[in-house]
């Protein structure tokens, strides 16, 4: 305790002189919460730089806690620079806002995450940024839609909900040949299924940005909202950081702490949920009520060859997350499909994925696409996300609900 020069307990408590010893270490890094950050002197206040993570200036620009998560995420995905955002959608928005201006044009896959399309149709359009949707399964379609003012192409692997896996290498090569920036929604791959900043394994082909909904696999608990944007380019990284600063976007340290706690087990969880999903998807292939299984790692699923080439080369098993969809027979009715979902006991109705509890959502896929692709069978699409329940228990749950509701 330092010498007391004050006269009131409030002042004593606020300016308490105790400093704990520095030699403390534990499995989890400390959680530093701050809006105000103290400077030792005026010179430091004027000289400190937050953009290169060499110092701290204000809570929105980062603390040791957020810097630690950003660096660990770079290790996961193979990037060099990372910023944290409050949600997966905000990560998509920050990536777009960082590089687009009035008069620019962007391209998005028609099967991309719905809110990213809504962002293009709403805020981006109101700012004078035009957009076009392309067929993610056809690099030639992408090439034909690139305009002189095309500044950014969004990529997604696999497609949202319908789960077709694109020729990501082919799409990226088209963009590189036309010198157009690329941003990949890497939430499904999570840095584990493939390496977005080194797609060919020789350092010759990389996306410019990845956006990642940390809400999913990095969190793993279904209880944290957060996103990240990553790049290997120093100039693009500065644009990301300045966009974040000007918009006042930041994340709470308690949420960062939750992601840091879960991140060490992401590889184990990803494999476990992948294996469960493959078992369930294989079971659906045997069911009369199912006309198509949409799972990139299963033979016959749209884009399986592309998944195999990128995620499972040279005979490797590969990884494919814990997400898949099925097309149920068109002879069924929507009310039957809804009743099937309602009657499931272990699967909960809910959006998102990557958490411990298995989820189910019925979708009207026709309303989500400009044109319903020919590789999708006619029927009713239902998406499943596997949790950590025993796979056979999940299959039994599916079988009981299907016998009750999916007869035709």
Secondary structure as GFF3:
##gff-version 3
##sequence-region A 1 408
A	DSSP	alpha_helix	9	14	.	.	.	ID=ss1
A	DSSP	alpha_helix	42	47	.	.	.	ID=ss2
A	DSSP	three_ten_helix	59	61	.	.	.	ID=ss3
A	DSSP	alpha_helix	64	77	.	.	.	ID=ss4
A	DSSP	beta_strand	81	85	.	.	.	ID=ss5
A	DSSP	alpha_helix	88	99	.	.	.	ID=ss6
A	DSSP	beta_strand	105	109	.	.	.	ID=ss7
A	DSSP	alpha_helix	114	119	.	.	.	ID=ss8
A	DSSP	pi_helix	120	124	.	.	.	ID=ss9
A	DSSP	alpha_helix	125	126	.	.	.	ID=ss10
A	DSSP	beta_strand	130	134	.	.	.	ID=ss11
A	DSSP	alpha_helix	139	145	.	.	.	ID=ss12
A	DSSP	beta_strand	150	156	.	.	.	ID=ss13
A	DSSP	alpha_helix	168	177	.	.	.	ID=ss14
A	DSSP	beta_strand	181	185	.	.	.	ID=ss15
A	DSSP	beta_strand	209	213	.	.	.	ID=ss16
A	DSSP	beta_strand	227	231	.	.	.	ID=ss17
A	DSSP	alpha_helix	234	247	.	.	.	ID=ss18
A	DSSP	alpha_helix	253	263	.	.	.	ID=ss19
A	DSSP	alpha_helix	266	284	.	.	.	ID=ss20
A	DSSP	beta_strand	290	294	.	.	.	ID=ss21
A	DSSP	alpha_helix	304	311	.	.	.	ID=ss22
A	DSSP	three_ten_helix	313	315	.	.	.	ID=ss23
A	DSSP	beta_strand	323	328	.	.	.	ID=ss24
A	DSSP	alpha_helix	334	343	.	.	.	ID=ss25
A	DSSP	beta_strand	348	349	.	.	.	ID=ss26
A	DSSP	beta_strand	359	363	.	.	.	ID=ss27
A	DSSP	three_ten_helix	365	368	.	.	.	ID=ss28
A	DSSP	beta_strand	380	385	.	.	.	ID=ss29
A	DSSP	alpha_helix	391	405	.	.	.	ID=ss30
###
